[in-house]
């Protein structure tokens, strides 16, 4: 029985790739590509987290601000706004905004961002 199992496999692989020098270059190349891939992956995750934090900060600033209705209007959902009414943004999801209309007991309401932009000082970004 032989104790050259690992060495025999290594020499067989080296022969298949053109010798020990090519095997060494191949291993370094694969290791380098793996290292670059890991580094780029970490960078992408870090960048995504930073963008996510920036978006959260923007939304929290938007949610803490009070907006004033500048002209009378009725939303597609039937919610009536009068001049001088105020509301606070609770959450934004795409084109829909969840608002709290100040002084109204039936809160919250879902309203279109374009509608709010057209009747109040709320601005689309």
Protein Blocks (a to p, Z undefined) as FASTA:
>chain_A
ZZklmmmmmmmmmmmnopjklmmmmmmmmmmmmmmmmmmmmmmmmmmmmmmmmmmmmmmm
mmmpccddfbdcddfkopacdehiacddfbdehjaccdddehiakbccdddfklmmmmmm
bdcZZ
